[in-house]
Amino acid sequence: MSGDSTSSQASLLSPGDPAPVEVMRPGGHSPMLLLVDHAGRAVPERLGRLGLPEDAFERHIAWDIGIMGVARHLSALLDATAIAQPFSRLVIDCNRTPGHPTSIAPVSDGTIVPGNRDLSDADRAMRVHEIFEPYQHRIEAEIDRRLEEGRPPVVVALHSFTPVMAGVARPWHAGILHNHEPSFGRALLALLEAEGDLVVGDNEPYRLSDESDHTVPRHGERRGLLHAEIEIRQDLIAAPDGQRAWAERLARLLPQARERVGGAAAP
């Protein structure tokens, strides 16, 4: 058995579940548009707990630990709109194109996810339709509105990463990910390095790519907007003080990075 009973249901989400999108400061004046793909660890009631023990949802496999706290502070400090997705990445990863092997992962960092095994096409489509698409379409609508107003946003995707992966310690305090149009990402990277107290990864601990990522390629690269993906090590932002400190740091540096590249993406 897959542990997923959605195939006989008319819908996945029920009245007790959170909405698939949370928007902070929808009228924010900052050009920064903050996106949080892995903000939460909710699971639709109809999926039980995906066959996992409760402590699995404390781990990095379920969500980006600490990043929602950073996003809330940063949104307030900059008066920036933030769009967040509250469901666990184990339900569906909203930074993966549907159909990607890790979009609905049957195994995550060595942990088998029973509720993600042997799913029907209808089961998968329901998660895409009710969680992935509303989140991505809300981002799209926000960008469309700003472009119509002549206010192109800067797309800033916020993520966090586990300090140890597959037994290997990661030395970076933060990483900046970029790919086809790196100007904004490199400007932000230089500013973080100039802080003097950080080890900053250039496309570490991950690389931004068309194959493994969805949000930044779709909403930043393909639309010709300034963009970067920021990764912060989870032990630095697991507690409220760290979340606040990183938000304050980014609130200083993000506008400076935009100024360095002239406020617009390269043609």
N, C-alpha and C positions, 0 to 999 in steps of 0.2 A: 504493500500500500504506500501511496505517496505521502499520506498525512494531509493532503489538500482536498477538501470536499467542495471546491468552488464550481466544478463542472456542472453540478445540478442546480446551482444558484443563479437567479436572474442577475445578481450583481455581487461584487466582492465586498464593497464597503457597506456597513450598516450604520444606523443612526448614532450608535455609541462611539464610532471611530472618529479620529480627527479628520478634518478636511485635508486633501492632498497637497495643499499649498498654504503657507503662512506668509503674509506680506507685512513687513515692518516699515513704517513711515512711507506709505504709498505716495504721499505728496512731497517727498524729500527733494530739496533743492540741489543737492550735490550732484555733480556729473557721474560720480561713482555709482554703479549698480552692482550691489553685492549679491552673490548667488551662493547658496549653501545646499549642495546636492545631497549630503549625508548628514543632515542636521539632527535627525532623531532616530529613535529605535522602536517606534510603534509598530505593531503587527495587527492587521485587520482581525477582528474578533472571529470571523469565520475561518481563519487559518490556524486557530489555536495559538501555539507558540512555535509553529513550524516543526514540532517534534523535538524542540531543544529545551534544555533546562534553563531556568531563569538567569543563572549566572552567565550564560553565553551572551546575553544582551548587555552585560557590563563591559564586554571586550570590544576591541577595535574591529572585529569582524562584523559587528552589528551597526556601527555608526562611527562618525568622526568625533572622537571624544574631545570635548571642550570647545569645539569650533562654534557652536551656536551661542555660547556665552560671549565669545569674541565678536561674533556678528552683531549681537544685540548692542553691545557697548559701542562698536564702531559705527553702527547705523545712527545711534544717538549723537555721537561726537561729531560726525560729519554732516548730520541731517541727510543721510543717504537712504534711499529705498533698498531694502534687502528682501529677497525672495528665497524662502527656505522650504525644504521638503521633509516632512516629519516622520515618514515611515522608514523602517530599517532598510539598509541596503541589502539585507538578506531576503527581503520580500521582493524587491526589484531595485537594481542599481540605476539611479537616474543619471549617472554619468557614463553609461554604456548604451550604445545603440541597441535597440531590441534585436534579439537574435545572436548577439555576441555571446560567447561561451560563459562569460561571467555576468551577464545581464541578470539572470536568475540562477545563482551559483548552487550546484548540488553539493559542493565542498568548498569551504572557505578557510584558508590557512590551516589545512589539515582536519578541520571539523566538518563532519558529514551533516548536511542539513536535510533531514528526512522529508520535510514538507516541500522540498524543491526537487525531489526525485520522481521520475516517471510522470511528469506533468503532461497533460493533453495540450493540444494547440489552443483549445478554448480557455484552459486555465491560464496559460501564458498571456493570451490576448487580453484577458480580464485585468490582469495586473498592469499591462501596458496602457489600456484604455482608461482605467480609473485612477492610476497613480502617476505613471510616467508622463502621459500626454497632458493632463491638466497642469502639471508643474512646468513642463517645457513650453506649453502654449501661453502660460501666464508671463513667462519671460519674454516670449516673442511679442506679446501684446504691449508690454511695457516699453520695449525697444521701438516698436512701431510708433507708439504715441510720442516718444521723445524725438524721433526723427521727423515726424510730422510737425513738431513744434520747433524744429531747428536746433535741438539740444542733443546731439549724439552722445550717448553714454559711454563711459569706460567700464568694460565688463571685467569684474573682479570676482573670480571664483575662489571661495575659501574652503580649505580642507585641512585635515590634520593627519599625522602619520604616527604609527607605533614606534617607540624607541628601539625595539628589537624585532627583527623579522627573520624567520627561519634560523634563529640562533645567532644572527649577526647583528651586532650593535650598530646603530646609525649615529654618526657624530654630528650631523647637522642640527642646528637649532631651528632652521627654517629652510625652505627651498622655494625657488621661483621657477615655474615651468612655462615654457614658451615653445613655439615651433616655427610656423611659416612667417610670422610678422613679429619679431622679437623686440621691437624698439621699446615699448612700455615696460615689458618684463625686465629687460636689461637695465633700464634706467632705475627701476625699483631695486633690482639686485645690487647695483652699485651703491645706492643709498643705504641699503641694509648693511653691506660690507663696511661702509664708512662709519657705521655706528661704533665699531671697534670692540664690541663685546660679543660678537656673534660668529658662528661658523655657518655660512650660507651656501646651500647647494644650488648650482646652476644646472637645471634639469635633474636634480637629485632631491629625494630618493627615487623619483619617478621621472619619466620623460613624457611630455605632452605629445600625443600622436593622434593621427586620424583613426588609427585602428583601435586604440585603447580608451579614447576619450570621446565624449559627445558634446557636453555643454559649451565649452570654450570654442571648439571647432565650429559648432553650429551658430552660436550667437555672437562670437567675437571675430573669428577668422573669416567666415563666409560672408559676413556683413560688413567687413572692412572697418571694424571698430577697434580702438585701442583695447588691449586685454592682457590679462595675466592670470595664472593660477598660482595661488599662494598655499604652501604646505607648512604647517607649524607642528613641531614635535609635541606629542600629546602630554608627556609628563610636564611640559612647561605651561600648559593651559588646562590641566585637569581641575585646578582649584580656581575660585573666583578672582583671587588676586592676580594670578597669571593671565587670566582672560582679560582683565582690565588693563594690565600693563601692555599686553600685545596690541590691544585695541588702540591704546594711546599712542603707541609707537607707529602703528600703521596710519592712524589719523594724521600724524605729522608728515609721514613720508609719501603717502599716495598722492596728495596734491602736488608735492614737489616733483614726483616722477612725471606727472602729467605736464607740468610746466616745462620739464626738460625736453619732452618730445613735441612740444608745441600744441598740445591739446587735440591733435587729430592724427588718425592713422595715416601711414605713408600711402601714397597712391599706388 
